[in-house]
Amino acid sequence: MAVILTEKAANEVKRIMQDQKLEAGTVLRVGVTGGGCSGFSYALGFDKQFDEKVDAKYEHHGVPVVVDKKSALYLDGTTVDFYDGIDARGFKFDNPNAVKSCGCGSSFQA
């Protein structure tokens, strides 16, 4: 399995990449870092680096997505969506591996 990017999230990523005039070959890097109120925090950003020895690479709706293999253990099957509502706006992670999440959804425990 992989990290899945919804069409809505992919469209937002493409918009941001265009607005920031990012170079061709830029990928969306999804990962986890230690920290947050539940143990791990989600990391989402742009990167020019990809190493097939330590990274897995996917493509969803025209967006290249890279996940380092250590993070992939915690993110396998995770769906990244984009929410744009009156109460909040941003990327949302639906992680089937999370046994506990914080109230804001930015950190989790696996």
SULZIVEN-V724013 format. One record per backbone hydrogen bond with DSSP energy under -0.5 kcal/mol. NH is the residue of the N-H (numbers start at 1). CO is the residue of the C=O. If there is no record, write none. Layout:
NH;CO / NH;CO
This chain:
4;78 / 6;4 / 6;80 / 10;6 / 11;7 / 12;8 / 13;9 / 14;10 / 15;11 / 16;12 / 17;13 / 18;14 / 19;15 / 20;16 / 21;18 / 22;17 / 26;23 / 27;47 / 28;64 / 29;27 / 29;45 / 30;28 / 30;66 / 31;43 / 33;41 / 35;39 / 39;36 / 40;108 / 41;33 / 42;106 / 43;31 / 45;29 / 47;27 / 52;50 / 54;51 / 55;51 / 56;67 / 58;65 / 60;63 / 63;60 / 64;62 / 65;58 / 66;28 / 67;56 / 68;30 / 69;54 / 72;68 / 73;69 / 73;70 / 74;71 / 75;71 / 76;72 / 77;2 / 78;75 / 79;94 / 80;4 / 81;79 / 81;92 / 83;90 / 85;88 / 90;83 / 92;81 / 94;79 / 95;93 / 96;94 / 98;95 / 99;109 / 100;109 / 102;107 / 105;102 / 108;40 / 109;100
